[in-house]
Amino acid sequence: MAWYQESFGNDYLLVYKHRDMQGAYHEVKKMMDWLELRQGAEVLDLCCGMGRHSMALADFGYEITGVDLSEVLLKEAIQLDKQKRVTWIHGDMREVPLERQFDAVVNLFTSFGYFDEDEQNEKVFHEMNRLLKKHGRFIIDFLNPVHVQAHLVPQSQRMEGDTQIRETRAIEDGYVRKRIVISKQGAPERQYLEQVKLYDRPAFEAMLQKAGLHIDHVYGGYDGQEYDADESGRMIFVGHKEG
């Protein structure tokens, strides 16, 4: 089983319990400025997870579809979406089970670089092209690999109630890898791996161009600062489908 099929389960909800809706609203507010979409525009949240950004986008008046491979995270999203404002779809980002096209596709919070082969990661961008209307807009929010290498925290641990979460991080073979150990007295330890392939800006530019996606802007964070390889925490690509 691939790491992402194991990691995005019930324990993921525990490990990332601290992520809140408020942060998602702040990020979505910026996205609205960058995407320049009309009210009611159709937006696909590709790898929506538990739906924080999908629901924030819906609150701002867009028609949202969220796609994710994790049934656990989708179930959580459906429970949180009490007003049923979002259409939730189970699917792989390389082959989304939809035939319609959207005004915009967003891929947020480092939901890219999950696959070992470059070709498989590139398929995601070709799929984004297929799912976008002519001149449709996109956002890809990825980590800044230079910043990650300079600021990696090798180890951390914390308690969630009576459960201990230990995380170790390393850069190995062109990936940033996080190993998570969850332990609770009287219960067996549970271990997970998360990994993301470290693509730099030129690699992204080449892959996006190959997929027929044009970059309009690269930001270094949701504060709207220009991307700076040495200083920026994120690498956020905003652009459109060519032709």
Backbone torsions as a table, in degrees:
resi	resn	phi	psi	omega
1	MET	NA	135.9	179.5
2	ALA	-67.7	154.2	-175.3
3	TRP	-57.3	-37.8	-175.6
4	TYR	-73.2	-19.1	175.5
5	GLN	-78.4	-28.0	178.8
6	GLU	-86.1	-39.4	-168.8
7	SER	-76.7	-31.9	-174.1
8	PHE	-91.0	57.7	179.4
9	GLY	-117.1	-153.7	-176.6
10	ASN	-60.8	-35.8	-179.1
11	ASP	-69.0	-25.6	176.8
12	TYR	-60.9	-39.8	179.5
13	LEU	-62.6	-33.9	178.3
14	LEU	-73.3	-47.5	-175.9
15	VAL	-63.5	-37.3	-175.4
16	TYR	-109.7	28.5	-179.6
17	LYS	-58.3	-28.1	-173.7
18	HIS	-75.4	-10.5	-179.7
19	ARG	-75.2	129.3	-172.2
20	ASP	-115.6	167.5	180.0
21	MET	-70.5	-30.3	-176.3
22	GLN	-59.7	-44.0	178.2
23	GLY	-60.9	-40.5	180.0
24	ALA	-63.5	-39.6	179.2
25	TYR	-63.5	-42.3	179.6
26	HIS	-61.0	-44.7	-178.7
27	GLU	-66.6	-41.4	-179.0
28	VAL	-65.5	-36.6	178.5
29	LYS	-58.3	-42.6	177.3
30	LYS	-66.1	-43.5	-179.0
31	MET	-57.3	-38.9	-179.6
32	MET	-59.5	-41.1	178.5
33	ASP	-64.3	-41.8	-175.8
34	TRP	-71.3	-37.4	-175.1
35	LEU	-82.1	-25.1	178.9
36	GLU	51.5	54.3	-178.0
37	LEU	-98.0	151.2	174.8
38	ARG	-76.4	158.7	173.7
39	GLN	-58.9	139.1	179.3
40	GLY	83.4	2.4	178.8
41	ALA	-61.4	149.7	-177.8
42	GLU	-92.1	121.1	-175.7
43	VAL	-124.5	134.9	176.1
44	LEU	-104.7	123.9	174.0
45	ASP	-96.9	101.7	-174.5
46	LEU	-88.1	116.3	-170.9
47	CYS	73.7	64.0	-172.3
48	CYS	-79.9	-14.2	-179.2
49	GLY	58.1	-133.3	-178.4
50	MET	-85.8	10.0	165.4
51	GLY	86.3	16.3	-178.2
52	ARG	-58.1	-48.9	-177.4
53	HIS	-73.7	-35.8	178.3
54	SER	-57.4	-46.2	-176.9
55	MET	-71.7	-34.7	175.8
56	ALA	-64.7	-41.6	177.2
57	LEU	-61.9	-41.2	178.8
58	ALA	-62.5	-38.7	178.6
59	ASP	-63.0	-27.5	-180.0
60	PHE	-87.3	5.6	170.2
61	GLY	98.0	17.5	176.8
62	TYR	-100.2	157.5	175.5
63	GLU	-92.5	113.7	-167.0
64	ILE	-112.1	137.6	168.8
65	THR	-120.7	129.9	178.6
66	GLY	-112.7	131.1	-179.7
67	VAL	-119.8	133.9	174.7
68	ASP	-153.6	153.8	180.0
69	LEU	-84.8	-23.1	-176.0
70	SER	-84.5	115.3	178.6
71	GLU	-67.8	-31.6	178.7
72	VAL	-64.0	-47.8	-178.9
73	LEU	-69.1	-36.5	176.4
74	LEU	-64.2	-39.1	178.8
75	LYS	-62.8	-41.2	177.4
76	GLU	-63.7	-42.3	179.3
77	ALA	-60.9	-44.7	-179.2
78	ILE	-62.4	-38.7	178.8
79	GLN	-67.6	-37.6	-179.8
80	LEU	-73.8	-28.5	-178.1
81	ASP	-84.7	68.9	-172.2
82	LYS	-63.6	-29.0	-178.8
83	GLN	-92.5	5.2	177.0
84	LYS	52.4	51.5	-177.9
85	ARG	-88.3	-17.6	-174.1
86	VAL	-114.8	143.5	171.7
87	THR	-90.7	118.5	-176.6
88	TRP	-101.6	130.4	-176.4
89	ILE	-127.8	133.1	175.1
90	HIS	-87.9	123.7	-179.5
91	GLY	-176.1	162.6	178.6
92	ASP	-87.8	136.7	-177.0
93	MET	-65.8	-16.4	178.1
94	ARG	-83.8	-22.1	-179.5
95	GLU	-144.7	80.1	-176.1
96	VAL	-75.1	128.6	-176.3
97	PRO	-78.9	57.2	179.1
98	LEU	-137.8	142.6	178.5
99	GLU	-106.2	-11.4	-178.0
100	ARG	-83.0	167.8	179.0
101	GLN	-118.3	159.3	-172.1
102	PHE	-123.4	158.2	175.1
103	ASP	-72.1	-28.1	179.3
104	ALA	-153.4	150.4	172.7
105	VAL	-127.0	129.8	177.1
106	VAL	-118.8	141.0	178.4
107	ASN	-131.3	105.9	-163.9
108	LEU	-117.1	161.9	171.3
109	PHE	57.1	48.5	176.4
110	THR	55.0	52.8	176.5
111	SER	-100.5	44.9	-178.2
112	PHE	-146.9	157.9	179.5
113	GLY	82.3	22.4	-177.0
114	TYR	-79.1	-19.7	-170.3
115	PHE	-102.5	150.8	-176.3
116	ASP	-70.4	-38.7	-175.6
117	GLU	-90.8	134.0	177.5
118	ASP	-54.9	-38.6	-177.9
119	GLU	-59.1	-39.3	-180.0
120	GLN	-69.4	-39.5	176.6
121	ASN	-66.5	-39.0	178.5
122	GLU	-62.7	-32.4	179.5
123	LYS	-56.3	-31.3	179.9
124	VAL	-62.2	-42.2	-179.6
125	PHE	-69.8	-37.0	176.2
126	HIS	-65.2	-35.9	177.6
127	GLU	-68.1	-38.9	176.3
128	MET	-60.3	-42.5	177.2
129	ASN	-58.6	-46.6	-178.8
130	ARG	-60.8	-35.7	-174.3
131	LEU	-85.1	-9.4	-179.1
132	LEU	-93.5	141.0	170.7
133	LYS	-68.2	165.4	176.2
134	LYS	-55.6	129.2	-176.9
135	HIS	64.8	14.8	176.5
136	GLY	-61.6	154.4	-173.1
137	ARG	-102.9	156.2	177.0
138	PHE	-141.9	155.9	169.5
139	ILE	-131.9	131.4	172.5
140	ILE	-123.2	115.3	-176.7
141	ASP	-105.4	108.3	-174.8
142	PHE	-124.1	161.8	175.2
143	LEU	-72.1	158.4	174.0
144	ASN	-91.5	109.0	-173.6
145	PRO	-58.9	-33.3	179.1
146	VAL	-66.0	-44.0	179.6
147	HIS	-64.9	-40.9	179.5
148	VAL	-60.3	-45.6	-179.2
149	GLN	-64.3	-35.3	-177.5
150	ALA	-79.7	-26.4	-172.2
151	HIS	-120.7	16.5	-178.1
152	LEU	-61.4	130.1	175.0
153	VAL	-93.7	109.4	-172.2
154	PRO	-61.5	-36.5	-176.9
155	GLN	-145.1	147.5	171.3
156	SER	-156.5	156.1	174.1
157	GLN	-149.4	152.2	-179.7
158	ARG	-154.7	167.7	177.1
159	MET	-109.3	138.6	167.7
160	GLU	-118.8	97.9	-173.3
161	GLY	64.9	-124.8	179.8
162	ASP	-98.0	15.7	-179.0
163	THR	-109.8	130.4	177.8
164	GLN	-95.8	134.7	177.4
165	ILE	-117.8	116.7	177.5
166	ARG	-111.4	131.0	-178.8
167	GLU	-125.6	130.3	172.8
168	THR	-120.5	140.2	-175.6
169	ARG	-127.4	141.9	179.6
170	ALA	-154.1	155.0	172.1
171	ILE	-103.6	119.1	-174.9
172	GLU	-140.4	131.3	172.8
173	ASP	52.8	33.7	178.3
174	GLY	84.5	11.1	177.7
175	TYR	-121.4	151.8	162.6
176	VAL	-98.0	125.3	-175.1
177	ARG	-119.6	135.7	174.9
178	LYS	-119.9	126.2	175.6
179	ARG	-108.1	128.0	-174.8
180	ILE	-116.3	129.2	176.2
181	VAL	-119.9	123.3	-179.9
182	ILE	-111.7	123.0	-177.8
183	SER	-134.2	146.1	-179.5
184	LYS	-144.7	137.0	-176.9
185	GLN	-55.8	131.0	177.5
186	GLY	83.7	3.9	180.0
187	ALA	-129.1	149.9	177.8
188	PRO	-65.9	147.7	177.1
189	GLU	-65.7	147.3	175.4
190	ARG	-118.8	133.9	-176.1
191	GLN	-124.9	141.9	-179.7
192	TYR	-138.7	153.7	173.3
193	LEU	-118.8	136.8	168.5
194	GLU	-122.8	137.3	177.8
195	GLN	-147.0	145.8	179.2
196	VAL	-134.4	132.5	178.3
197	LYS	-73.9	132.1	-174.2
198	LEU	-86.5	93.2	175.5
199	TYR	-93.1	134.1	176.5
200	ASP	-90.7	178.0	-175.8
201	ARG	-59.2	-47.0	178.5
202	PRO	-59.0	-36.0	178.7
203	ALA	-65.7	-42.7	176.4
204	PHE	-61.3	-45.5	-178.2
205	GLU	-59.6	-41.5	-180.0
206	ALA	-66.1	-44.6	-178.8
207	MET	-65.7	-42.0	-179.0
208	LEU	-67.1	-41.1	178.4
209	GLN	-60.9	-43.3	178.8
210	LYS	-59.6	-33.6	-178.2
211	ALA	-87.1	2.2	179.3
212	GLY	77.7	26.5	178.7
213	LEU	-112.8	129.5	-175.1
214	HIS	-103.4	130.2	178.6
215	ILE	-85.2	126.6	175.4
216	ASP	-96.2	-32.0	-174.1
217	HIS	-158.5	148.2	173.5
218	VAL	-126.1	117.7	179.9
219	TYR	-102.5	156.3	179.5
220	GLY	-99.2	1.9	179.3
221	GLY	173.2	174.4	-178.7
222	TYR	-78.0	1.0	172.4
223	ASP	-80.7	-5.2	176.6
224	GLY	86.1	6.2	177.4
225	GLN	-67.8	148.2	174.7
226	GLU	-61.7	149.4	177.0
227	TYR	-68.5	129.9	175.1
228	ASP	-127.9	117.8	-173.3
229	ALA	-54.2	-37.4	-175.6
230	ASP	-85.0	-27.0	-171.3
231	GLU	-108.8	-31.0	-170.4
232	SER	-72.6	143.3	177.1
233	GLY	-81.4	-29.3	-177.9
234	ARG	-124.0	172.8	173.3
235	MET	-137.9	99.4	-172.1
236	ILE	-111.3	114.4	-178.7
237	PHE	-93.8	127.6	175.7
238	VAL	-120.9	130.3	-178.1
239	GLY	-165.9	-161.5	-176.9
240	HIS	-145.0	162.5	175.6
241	LYS	-76.2	132.7	-178.5
242	GLU	-73.5	153.9	172.5
243	GLY	64.8	NA	NA
